[in-house]
């Protein structure tokens, strides 16, 4: 049932028309506002409007949410915070707008016995939930909003005792079919499937990790940061995170080592870390910890140091100038920041764009932001005082908002309005959806194809039987249906003319087990640098490649003109046996044009470092021939450290 507050909010949307870039200070000691009062203060671009999708008492403590194949919001409510408890009452609720007016009118409590929930993602017949010390799967095969069993523990060992905030969180599907998530830098995890002996577990203390929902494999993607809390992917499959305390945005490179607030004990010979791509901060002053308070000066540059949630807009509803822009929630600034990405060397630069939303409400604590099925933007408000939530939270508050364009008389509708269910689409329609300009549809269609190609779903009564590390290209027997699917995707790949479209076909082939080495070798010859790059990454999923593929990598390292391709090669080397790395790394180290690149010298070093102690003579020869002074310095330093 719609609450009275939400009806009032609809009537107040006409007030939300001021430019959101204005530096409006937040009133000190402001009392809590009603949802209607909060919405009346909100400032957004004049051609947009905001509705309150849901508010208390229908939703409280919304720490995370995701959107399912029918456009419903699955919301994780964190009642345990800030104290972990063995038996909790954190909830997963489902909110639905059945009449399409931008306000939830149906609410279902899905599960209410979680402890310290921090993230949620839908798919594979249920929801994946991060709730330290575990990654859970809660099945709902018939999609009736009732769990089929108690939560299944997929992984355990995530740290939770060291920090109330810097912990495992979130889950987002990458284009490669893995679930990607964050891990705070002050929690120490020792990870494995349930029952894994201590000596076989993976130690991890911060960064981005991934989990394969079919093979049940855990892998660290990179390490570093303070508290990454949100990850998204652009049209070329490049991953970006929002981060608290340190600078707010980072470009994620597999195998990278990034800025940390507290040094790790797990990585002794990194020597230098990759830093932010941002050319600006969202706060003024010499120290991040003095950026609290919502002053005019802080508002003018973005609002403060603490960020959560991230979305790269890839829909059609908002004006074209918003496509590809990065949006993230700023906790101290009570707003939604925007960053503008541009290519820079092998990576990116992020510059400051105009804030999209200014709440002008001292209680606003935005945590999650996602694109909706029709191209609208959903964002949450934890709604409380204090930094990054509060150590004494008000457990009766919480809001979810929906930002969209003002309706124009006679305007055509957008895709996926009304009743729909991506999971019920035919294979043909799911494959055709890979060419859609609506990224929301593209991603879910790809995931449904992946689900249908899976040999068997997640077991209901037992944890996954495979290990936490390793993996490989899917070698499942292919049915006639899968063969037909792959034939159509290969035909689609051959006819696409842009890199984003080609990548979508390539990723869909990969997640459904239809990507052969022959296809990958052919894609290494593509004129598109990101297609060549992704062919490299997908070829190394098994951590073992053929001699033909290795020779192709070596040729690219010597001859390819793209720094992006060279970055992918440096990253891929970390997945290769040490004996297979030398020729590639030697060729990359000889590329003088990369000496000042923000990523390449460091990524080459991260792949080279394990090789040094195994073969110091070869390492010295590589360093002597290198055009990169940093590599010569680091090789010498590593050899000296090994001799002690």
Buried (B, 14 or more C-beta within 10 A) or exposed (E): EBBEBBEBBBEBBEBBBBEBBEBBBBEEEBEBBEBBBBBBBBBBBEEBBBBBBBBBEBBBBBBBBBBBBBBBBBBBBBBBBBEBEEEBEBBBBBBBBEEEEBBBBBBBEBBEEBBBBBBBBBBBBBBBBBBBBBBBBBBBEEBEBEBBBEBBBBBBBBBBEEBBBBBBBBBBBBBBBBBBBBBBBBBBBBBBBBEBEEEEBBEBBBBBBBBBBBBBBBBBBBBBBBBBBBBBBBBBBBBBBBBBBBBBBBBBBBBBBBBBBEEBEEBEBBBEBBBBBBEBBBBBEEEBEEBBEBBEEBBBBBBBBBBBBBBBBBBBBBEEEBBEBBBBBBBBBBBBBBBBBEEBBBBBBBEBBEBBBBBBBBBBBBBBBBBBBBBBBBBBBBBBBBBBBBEEBBBEBBBBBBBBBBEEEEEEEBBBEEEBEBBEBEBEEBBBBBBBEBBBBBBBBBBBBBBBBBEEBBBBEEBBEBBBBEBEBBEEEBEEEBEBBBEBBBEBBEEBEEBBBBBBBBBBBBBBBBBEBEBBBEBBEBEBBBBBBBBBBBBBBBBEBEEEBBEBBBBBBBEBEBBBBBBBBBBBBBBBEBEBBBBBBBBBBBBEEBBEBBBBBBBBBBBBBEBBBEBBEBBBBBBEEBBBEBBBBBBBEBBEEEEE
